[in-house]
Amino acid sequence: MEAGFPVSLRAEGHTLVRIARNLSMTGLLVDGVEAAPGARFVAELRLPDEQRTLSITCEVLGTVRHDGTRALHFLDLDWDDMFALARFLAPRLG
């Protein structure tokens, strides 16, 4: 599902703020992430209508796509984060 909102990516004491272009229950596509496949970040995102920030460890998949985005796969979705994603995504998928 199209996203278009900022996401903070934290790794080794550094934080990058990038734009999430797509969001799903398993990960997101993010602009401008220059990291090797397998690199890990903690993604922090605030979904509309959510009172808290989701904090999810993710891993870079593959190489930079033709549109300049990178796929990040969620590794440690807890129940609260999973339900927050489902609440956000479900009404927008139909």
Secondary structure by P-SEA (a helix, b strand, c coil): ccccbbbbbbcccbbbbbbbcccccccccccccccccccccbbbbbcccccbbbbbbbbbccccccccbbbbbbccccaaaaaaaaaacccccc
